[in-house]
Amino acid sequence: MSMLYNLINEINGKVEFLIDDEFRLVRPEDVGLDSRAGYTLFINEDYIAVSNSNRRSLDYYGGFEYVDKENVTVLGDYVFYSADDERVQGHLDFFFHPEKGEL
């Protein structure tokens, strides 16, 4: 196997460990998104993450194509959207701080 292949597998393993350890698995509706925005999302207080294979649905149906590119990070097979973007923060507030009101 090539060194690049090994590196990709190592990165994916570390990202999956991070998601398992630091993120919650939720449905799009749980964070105030259209159900078509994806089957599952991973969230913590600072990020909304989605697998690369579900990115397109989140971008289109969730409006995440408007998240500033500087607040989007691709690591391995996952895309992380930072709460530094108002759109992302609004959806995290919907879940973690419902007292702030609706979106």
Backbone as a ProteinNet text record, in pm:
[ID]
protein_1_A
[PRIMARY]
MSMLYNLINEINGKVEFLIDDEFRLVRPEDVGLDSRAGYTLFINEDYIAVSNSNRRSLDYYGGFEYVDKENVTVLGDYVFYSADDERVQGHLDFFFHPEKGEL
[TERTIARY]
83.8	0	87.9	36.9	113.7	107.5	203.1	205.3	83	38.7	-78.5	-203.3	-220.8	-334.5	-333.7	-218.4	-205.9	-239.5	-193.2	-221.5	-371.1	-434.9	-579.7	-654.1	-617.9	-682.8	-658.8	-539.1	-506.9	-587.7	-596.7	-676.3	-822.3	-878.5	-1018.2	-1041.3	-949.9	-962.7	-963.3	-875.1	-869.1	-993.3	-1041.8	-1162.7	-1282.6	-1294.5	-1405.3	-1396	-1275.3	-1257.4	-1302.9	-1265.1	-1306.6	-1458.6	-1520.9	-1666.8	-1733.2	-1685.5	-1742.5	-1726.3	-1615.7	-1582.2	-1640.7	-1649.4	-1681.8	-1813.5	-1880.1	-1998.7	-2121.5	-2237.7	-2365.5	-2421.8	-2489	-2556.8	-2699.5	-2740.3	-2874.5	-2934.8	-3065.2	-3135.4	-3138.2	-3149.4	-3153.6	-3263.1	-3378.1	-3488.6	-3451.9	-3361.3	-3320.7	-3248.4	-3190.7	-3120	-3192.1	-3320	-3401.4	-3382.3	-3337.3	-3317.8	-3425.8	-3445.4	-3534.5	-3485.1	-3576.6	-3539.2	-3460	-3475.2	-3401.5	-3254.7	-3215.9	-3078.2	-2979.1	-3029.3	-2941.1	-3007.3	-2952.8	-3008.8	-2962.4	-2834.3	-2779.3	-2671.7	-2660.5	-2557.1	-2484.9	-2366.9	-2290.8	-2267.7	-2298.8	-2284.2	-2213.1	-2147.1	-2104.5	-2127.9	-2082.5	-2110.3	-2047	-1947.2	-1871.7	-1884.3	-1937.8	-1939.8	-2063.7	-2100.4	-2192.1	-2109.7	-2110	-2031.8	-2124.9	-2080.9	-2156.7	-2056.3	-2094.2	-2006	-2004.2	-1893.8	-1881.8	-1996.6	-2042.4	-2149.4	-2282.9	-2297.7	-2421.7	-2405.4	-2288.9	-2262	-2355.8	-2377	-2457.9	-2600	-2659.8	-2795.6	-2796.7	-2698.1	-2691.3	-2668	-2580.8	-2556.4	-2682.8	-2752.7	-2869	-2991.6	-3034.8	-3158.2	-3138.9	-3016.2	-2989.6	-2933.2	-2903.3	-2848.2	-2702	-2635.1	-2496.3	-2398.4	-2448	-2360.6	-2325.6	-2402.2	-2377	-2284.2	-2242.9	-2147.4	-2014.2	-1954.6	-1825.9	-1724.6	-1655.4	-1558.9	-1453.4	-1421.2	-1322.3	-1372.8	-1503.1	-1563.9	-1601.6	-1549.7	-1575.1	-1440.5	-1432.8	-1309.9	-1342.5	-1268.1	-1283	-1167.5	-1202.8	-1104.3	-1144.5	-1063.6	-1096.3	-1228.6	-1315.8	-1446	-1555.8	-1518.8	-1616.8	-1594.8	-1704.6	-1700.8	-1749	-1673	-1705.3	-1738.9	-1855.4	-1900.2	-1889.6	-1812.7	-1782.3	-1892.5	-1910.6	-2006.6	-1962.3	-1843.9	-1801.5	-1888.2	-1960.8	-2055.8	-2192.8	-2261.6	-2391.2	-2496	-2498.1	-2595.8	-2575.4	-2451.8	-2420.3	-2452.6	-2410.5	-2436.5	-2586.1	-2665.3	-2810.4	-2868.1	-2820.6	-2870.8	-2820.4	-2698.7	-2648.5	-2725.2	-2756.4	-2837.3	-2975.4	-3032.9	-3164.5	-3164.4	-3054.1	-3043.6	-2998.4	-2891	-2829.9	-2891.1	-2949.4	-3003.4	-3141.3	-3239.5	-3371.8	-3437.2	-3392	-3449.6	-3419.5	-3321.3	-3288.8	-3393.9	-3483.2	-3590.4	-3569.9	-3666	-3665	-3568.9	-3537.4	-3451.6	-3523
-118.6	0	124.4	228.7	352.4	429.2	517.3	600.8	691	741.4	828.5	753.1	632.7	549.9	528.9	499	479.5	607	720.3	848.4	878.1	855.5	878.2	791.4	665.2	576	620.4	666.2	713.4	838.3	931	1052.5	1017.2	931	890.8	825.3	740.9	675.9	776.3	874.8	976.6	1064.8	1099.3	1181	1103.1	977.2	895.8	879.1	865.9	859.2	990.5	1104.2	1234.8	1247.4	1208.7	1218.1	1128.6	1006.9	915.8	969	1036.8	1081.7	1218.7	1309.1	1448.5	1500	1421	1469.7	1386.2	1447	1378	1352.3	1241.5	1206	1259	1341.9	1400.1	1393.4	1413.6	1426.6	1574.7	1608	1749.4	1828.7	1766.8	1836.2	1878.5	1804.5	1835.6	1969.1	2014.5	2142.5	2246.1	2220.1	2315.9	2315.6	2204.1	2192.8	2107.1	2125.7	2042.5	1897.8	1804.4	1662.8	1615.5	1684	1646.4	1688.8	1762.7	1811.7	1700.3	1581.4	1468.7	1369.6	1252.7	1150.4	1170.9	1194.8	1219.5	1327.7	1398.7	1499.6	1470	1523.2	1510.9	1652.5	1676.8	1812.1	1811.1	1921.9	1956	2106.1	2168	2310.5	2400.5	2349.6	2433.5	2398.6	2281	2236.3	2153.5	2157.9	2061.8	1987.3	1855.6	1774.2	1679.8	1646.2	1555.9	1476.3	1355.8	1278.9	1343.6	1328.1	1384.2	1340.8	1217.3	1165.6	1236.3	1302.5	1375.5	1526.5	1572.2	1716.1	1790.1	1733.9	1801.5	1830.5	1734.3	1753.8	1864.2	1864	1967.7	2104.9	2109.6	2236.7	2288.8	2202.4	2246.5	2269.4	2166.9	2177.6	2251.9	2256.8	2328.1	2467.2	2501.9	2632.5	2647.9	2536.3	2544.1	2579.5	2588.7	2636.7	2783.5	2851.3	2991.6	3011.2	2903.5	2914.6	2960.8	3062.8	3113.4	2999.9	2994.8	2886.5	2877.4	2990.1	2987.4	2913.8	2888.6	2817.3	2673.8	2625	2487.7	2415.5	2300.7	2221.6	2079.2	2027.8	1888.9	1809.9	1709	1619	1476.8	1411.3	1275.2	1270.7	1183.8	1165.4	1251	1355.9	1439.6	1586.6	1662.4	1807	1868.1	1964.8	2031.9	2177.7	2220.2	2357.9	2423.4	2531.1	2595.9	2690.4	2697.3	2788.8	2934.1	2958.3	3095.5	3158.6	3075.8	3123.8	3136.2	3248.1	3273.6	3166.7	3118.5	3016	2889.5	2846.6	2726.6	2750.1	2865.4	2896	2896.3	2947.6	2949.3	2809.6	2715.8	2578.8	2509.6	2540.9	2484.8	2542.8	2671.7	2733.1	2669.7	2639.8	2575.8	2447.2	2372.6	2245.9	2265.3	2337.4	2347.2	2456	2558.1	2671.6	2710.8	2621.6	2650.8	2774.2	2818.2	2937.7	3063.8	3058.3	3173.6	3197	3100.4	3116.2	3034.2	3045.7	2972.3	3036.2	2963.2	3016.2	3121.5
0	0	0	-57.7	-65.6	65.7	82.8	202.3	207.5	93.2	88.4	134.2	86.1	126.6	277.7	333.8	478.6	554.8	503.3	568.3	567.2	453.7	443	543.8	554.1	650	793.1	821.2	956.2	991.2	898	921	943.1	857.9	874.1	1009.8	1052.8	1182.4	1295.5	1289.4	1394.5	1394.5	1276.6	1267.5	1321.9	1287.6	1338.4	1490.2	1543.7	1689	1752.2	1693.7	1744.2	1743.8	1634.8	1625.5	1729.7	1744.6	1844.1	1985.7	2011	2145.7	2181.3	2084.4	2113.4	2055.4	1972.4	1902.7	1936.4	1918.5	1932.4	1792.9	1780.7	1656.7	1666	1568.9	1569.3	1430	1425.4	1298.1	1260.2	1134.5	1094.5	1166.5	1187	1253.8	1395.7	1460	1597.6	1607.7	1496.7	1496.2	1409.8	1380.4	1307	1157	1102.3	958.2	893.5	765.8	686	692.2	700.6	710	588	476.2	355.5	359.6	464.5	475.6	507.5	530.3	556.2	648.2	653.3	740.5	884.3	901.5	1035.2	1028.5	1138.6	1155.4	1285.4	1298.6	1421.7	1472.7	1600.5	1653.4	1787.6	1815.6	1950.5	1964.1	2068.9	2090.3	1984.3	1913	1820.8	1673.3	1640.8	1501.6	1469.6	1343.7	1284	1180.5	1189.7	1096.9	1021.2	901.6	816.8	733.5	696.2	609.5	471.6	401.4	266.5	177	194.9	108.5	133.4	247.3	277.8	268	230.6	226.5	131.9	16.8	-84.5	-35.6	33.9	86.7	192	280.8	385	321.2	224.3	156.6	89	18.3	-58.9	29.6	101.8	180.3	312.3	360.8	485.2	464.8	341.7	312.9	352.5	376.1	421.6	309.4	185.7	79.5	101.7	190.4	221.2	340.8	404.6	514.6	455.2	516.5	468	459.4	348.1	323.3	432.9	496.3	603.6	727.6	733.1	845.7	810.7	699.3	654.9	646.2	713.5	713.5	672.7	577.7	535.4	595.9	674.3	734.1	700.2	621.3	582.6	509.4	555.5	491.5	553.2	627.3	697.1	667.9	676.5	659.7	790.9	842.4	967.7	938.8	988.7	973.9	1111.3	1119.5	1246.3	1291.8	1423.1	1483.4	1469.1	1415.5	1387.9	1279.9	1205.6	1106.3	1173.3	1150.5	1215.3	1184.4	1061.8	1023.8	1107.9	1118.3	1196.2	1343	1396	1537.1	1566.5	1474.3	1493.9	1509.7	1431.3	1440.9	1567.3	1609.1	1735.1	1853.4	1848.3	1954.2	1961.3	1845.8	1840.3	1922.6	1916.5	1988.2	2132.9	2153	2285.3	2373.2	2312.8	2388	2335.5	2349.8	2291.9	2352.1	2468.8	2530.4	2451	2359.4	2275.3	2167.2	2150.1	2052.3	1927.2	1838.6	1712.2	1614.5	1507.6	1400.3	1321.9
[MASK]
+++++++++++++++++++++++++++++++++++++++++++++++++++++++++++++++++++++++++++++++++++++++++++++++++++++++

